[in-house]
Amino acid sequence: MSAGNASFPELATERLLLRALRQEDAARLLEIYGDEEVVLFYDLPPLGALAEAKALLETFCSRFEAGTGVRWGIVERASGRLIGDCGFNRWRRDNRSADIGYLLAREAWGRGLATEAGRALLTFAFELEHPFRLNRIVATVDPRNVASRNVLTKLGLRCEGVQRDAVFFRGAFQDEARYGILRREFVCADARTSSA
């Protein structure tokens, strides 16, 4: 979601640093995206070669330059290790909306890190002043992906329905649940949380 000459925004949370992905991240992305369990509900098969990881990295990086999205590397601050990535895809400027996505290495599961990263993304998208401030964020998820649905719910996104046989994925038609949140809903929820 580049805005002319805007520099890539870094975001920090208590345990995480969200930063630009770099060429030297390719080998680590291969480890993460090569894990079949990690990409079980992701829209591409497990990566099997460094060249595939480099191509994925280039896709992520090109979105920011083209102004169509932004993808951050998720780094655990305590270890300095890249543990996944997150960001916005399909930025629709006219509608001020985008799709949120995230993926974490298996060793990072179950610790609330996806929720922590997601909260930073929503704050960036809805509250900070910048040229691509959003009004609506959506997510699509396989209904069987309970962990991801739980993250979205914790972030305040509401299930807006399930599309039956919406995608053809790994040889079969799959349902797709759609979640969404509006800027005004996030601001109100954030105000309630901070005053509690």
C-alpha positions in Angstrom: 0.0 0.0 0.0 2.6 2.4 -1.1 1.7 6.0 -1.1 4.1 7.6 -3.5 7.5 7.7 -1.7 6.1 6.5 1.6 8.7 4.4 3.5 7.7 1.0 4.7 6.0 1.3 8.1 7.5 -0.7 11.0 5.1 -1.6 13.8 6.1 -2.8 17.3 4.1 -4.6 20.0 5.1 -5.9 23.4 6.5 -9.1 22.0 6.7 -8.5 18.3 8.3 -6.4 15.6 6.5 -6.1 12.3 9.0 -5.1 9.6 9.6 -5.3 5.9 10.4 -8.7 4.5 14.0 -8.9 3.2 15.8 -11.1 0.7 17.6 -12.9 3.5 14.2 -14.0 4.9 13.7 -16.4 2.0 15.3 -19.5 3.7 13.2 -18.9 6.8 10.0 -18.5 4.7 10.8 -21.8 3.0 10.9 -23.4 6.5 7.6 -21.9 7.5 5.7 -22.3 4.2 7.2 -25.7 3.6 5.4 -27.1 6.7 2.3 -28.8 5.4 0.5 -28.3 8.7 1.2 -24.5 8.7 -0.2 -24.1 5.1 -3.1 -26.6 5.5 -5.7 -23.9 5.0 -3.5 -21.5 2.9 -4.2 -21.0 -0.7 -0.9 -22.6 -2.0 0.7 -25.9 -1.5 3.8 -26.3 0.8 6.9 -24.8 -0.7 9.6 -27.2 -1.6 12.4 -25.1 -2.9 14.3 -21.9 -2.1 13.3 -20.5 -5.5 9.6 -20.8 -4.6 10.2 -18.9 -1.3 12.1 -16.2 -3.2 9.2 -15.9 -5.6 6.7 -15.6 -2.7 8.9 -13.0 -1.1 8.9 -11.0 -4.3 5.1 -11.2 -4.5 4.8 -9.9 -1.0 7.3 -7.1 -1.5 5.8 -6.0 -4.9 2.4 -5.4 -3.3 3.7 -2.4 -1.3 5.5 -1.0 -4.3 2.4 -1.3 -6.5 0.1 0.1 -3.8 -2.1 -3.0 -3.7 -1.2 -4.3 -0.3 1.4 -4.6 2.4 3.0 -7.7 4.1 5.1 -7.5 7.2 7.5 -10.1 8.5 6.7 -11.0 12.1 9.8 -11.1 14.3 9.7 -12.2 17.9 11.6 -9.5 19.7 13.1 -11.8 22.4 14.8 -14.1 19.9 15.1 -11.8 16.9 13.7 -14.8 14.8 11.2 -14.4 12.0 8.1 -16.4 13.0 5.7 -15.6 10.2 4.1 -12.8 8.2 0.9 -10.7 8.1 -0.6 -7.9 6.3 -3.3 -6.6 3.9 -4.1 -7.9 0.4 -6.4 -6.6 -2.2 -6.4 -3.0 -1.1 -9.4 -1.3 -2.7 -8.6 2.4 -2.6 -12.1 3.6 -3.7 -13.8 1.6 -0.9 -11.0 2.1 1.6 -11.0 -1.6 2.3 -8.6 -4.5 2.3 -8.3 -8.2 3.2 -6.2 -9.1 6.3 -4.1 -12.2 6.4 -1.5 -13.8 8.7 0.6 -17.0 8.9 2.7 -18.2 11.8 5.4 -20.9 12.1 4.1 -23.9 14.1 6.4 -23.2 17.1 4.7 -19.8 17.5 1.2 -21.2 17.8 -0.9 -21.1 20.9 0.7 -18.0 22.5 -1.6 -15.2 21.3 1.0 -13.9 18.8 -1.4 -13.9 15.8 -3.8 -11.8 17.8 -1.1 -9.5 19.0 0.1 -8.9 15.4 -3.5 -8.6 14.2 -4.2 -5.9 16.8 -1.2 -3.9 15.5 -2.5 -4.2 12.0 -6.0 -3.0 12.9 -4.6 -0.1 14.9 -2.4 0.9 11.9 -5.2 0.6 9.4 -7.9 2.3 11.4 -6.3 4.8 13.7 -3.0 6.1 12.3 -3.0 9.0 9.9 -1.7 8.0 6.5 -2.9 8.0 2.9 -4.3 4.5 3.0 -6.3 4.6 6.2 -9.0 2.0 5.9 -12.7 1.9 6.7 -13.3 -1.8 6.4 -11.2 -4.9 6.8 -12.3 -8.3 5.7 -10.9 -11.9 6.1 -11.9 -15.1 4.4 -11.2 -18.3 6.2 -11.9 -22.0 5.8 -14.6 -22.7 8.4 -12.6 -25.7 9.6 -9.7 -23.4 10.6 -10.9 -22.9 14.1 -7.7 -21.3 15.3 -7.9 -18.6 12.7 -11.6 -18.0 13.3 -10.8 -17.5 17.0 -8.1 -14.9 16.2 -10.5 -13.0 14.0 -13.2 -13.1 16.7 -10.7 -11.8 19.3 -9.8 -9.0 17.0 -13.5 -8.0 16.8 -14.2 -9.2 13.3 -17.7 -10.6 12.9 -18.7 -13.6 10.8 -20.8 -12.2 7.9 -21.7 -15.5 6.4 -20.4 -18.7 4.8 -20.2 -19.1 1.0 -20.7 -22.7 0.1 -18.2 -24.3 -2.3 -16.7 -20.9 -2.9 -13.2 -22.1 -3.8 -11.7 -25.1 -5.5 -8.7 -25.9 -3.3 -6.5 -29.0 -3.3 -8.8 -31.0 -5.5 -12.1 -30.2 -3.9 -14.6 -27.4 -3.5 -14.4 -25.8 0.0 -16.7 -23.4 1.9 -15.3 -20.0 2.8 -16.4 -18.0 5.8 -16.2 -14.2 5.5 -15.4 -11.9 8.5 -15.4 -8.2 8.6 -14.9 -5.2 10.9 -15.5 -1.5 10.3 -13.4 1.4 11.5 -16.2 2.7 13.8 -16.6 -0.7 15.4 -12.8 -1.0 16.1 -12.6 2.5 17.6 -15.6 1.8 19.9 -14.3 -1.6 20.9 -10.9 -0.1 21.6 -12.4 2.7 23.7 -14.3 0.2 25.8 -11.2 -2.0 26.3 -9.1 1.0 27.4 -11.7 2.3 29.8 -12.3 -1.1 31.5 
